[in-house]
């Protein structure tokens, strides 16, 4: 769960607050709460897993309701930035691997597992981004394990990215359409920035 010290974080979502150049945004703290089902009269316990800012978290939903090790979400590189990158967090070690590009703002990370995957982070992260300098938007696909870019689809104008979403496969047994079958592709490879911190 992402937690903030007080309700001031709600005011961070207001346009005048976001657009202020002097704004210092409040950072979240990632916690794991444990409900004591055999002692219902006691309060839930929690442990702090990650202290750097993270928003709109995603997990591998195959782990929903179970223990999970990895979390992906929107990061910010500086206190005056909003969603200027994505990060994968190892909740056991506290290590974070990031993807970011200059002047680019990322939307919510969606985890899509690879069919037949056996590892929790075996899949891709999909999100939409806006490059405010080039005035373009793009859908980006990252390797969920190392946050390296696999592909992107560029739209030659700025499109507002969505706030929330979920990946739902149409049919897990459906055949995959290859690029040759789909026709010309707008997907292109691109340079990107990744880093790992503890």
QUIHUNOR-V803253 format. One record per backbone hydrogen bond with DSSP energy under -1.0 kcal/mol. CO is the residue of the C=O (numbers start at 1). NH is the residue of the N-H. E is the energy in kcal/mol with one decimal. If there is no record, write none. Layout:
co=CO nh=NH e=E
co=CO nh=NH e=E
This chain:
co=1 nh=31 e=-3.3
co=3 nh=29 e=-2.0
co=6 nh=9 e=-1.0
co=7 nh=10 e=-1.7
co=10 nh=13 e=-1.4
co=11 nh=14 e=-1.6
co=14 nh=18 e=-2.5
co=15 nh=19 e=-2.7
co=20 nh=23 e=-1.1
co=29 nh=3 e=-2.8
co=30 nh=49 e=-3.1
co=30 nh=50 e=-1.5
co=32 nh=47 e=-1.7
co=34 nh=45 e=-2.2
co=35 nh=37 e=-1.3
co=36 nh=39 e=-1.2
co=39 nh=42 e=-2.0
co=45 nh=34 e=-3.4
co=47 nh=32 e=-2.4
co=50 nh=30 e=-2.9
co=55 nh=74 e=-2.6
co=58 nh=72 e=-2.6
co=60 nh=63 e=-2.8
co=61 nh=64 e=-1.0
co=63 nh=66 e=-2.6
co=69 nh=91 e=-3.1
co=71 nh=89 e=-3.5
co=72 nh=58 e=-2.7
co=73 nh=87 e=-2.6
co=74 nh=55 e=-1.9
co=78 nh=81 e=-2.0
co=79 nh=25 e=-2.7
co=83 nh=106 e=-2.9
co=85 nh=75 e=-2.5
co=86 nh=99 e=-2.7
co=87 nh=73 e=-2.2
co=88 nh=97 e=-2.5
co=89 nh=71 e=-1.7
co=90 nh=94 e=-2.8
co=95 nh=90 e=-2.9
co=96 nh=197 e=-3.2
co=97 nh=88 e=-3.1
co=98 nh=195 e=-1.2
co=99 nh=86 e=-2.7
co=101 nh=104 e=-1.4
co=103 nh=132 e=-2.4
co=105 nh=130 e=-2.2
co=110 nh=126 e=-2.4
co=112 nh=124 e=-2.5
co=114 nh=117 e=-2.4
co=119 nh=122 e=-1.6
co=121 nh=123 e=-1.2
co=122 nh=114 e=-2.2
co=123 nh=144 e=-2.0
co=124 nh=112 e=-3.0
co=125 nh=142 e=-2.8
co=126 nh=110 e=-2.1
co=127 nh=140 e=-3.1
co=128 nh=107 e=-2.4
co=129 nh=138 e=-2.1
co=130 nh=105 e=-2.6
co=131 nh=135 e=-1.2
co=131 nh=136 e=-1.4
co=136 nh=131 e=-2.9
co=137 nh=155 e=-3.2
co=138 nh=129 e=-2.8
co=139 nh=153 e=-2.4
co=140 nh=127 e=-1.8
co=141 nh=150 e=-3.1
co=141 nh=151 e=-1.6
co=142 nh=125 e=-2.6
co=143 nh=147 e=-2.7
co=148 nh=143 e=-3.0
co=151 nh=141 e=-2.9
co=152 nh=188 e=-2.5
co=153 nh=139 e=-2.3
co=155 nh=137 e=-2.0
co=155 nh=157 e=-1.4
co=171 nh=174 e=-2.4
co=178 nh=182 e=-1.9
co=179 nh=183 e=-1.0
co=193 nh=100 e=-1.7
co=195 nh=98 e=-3.1
co=197 nh=96 e=-3.0
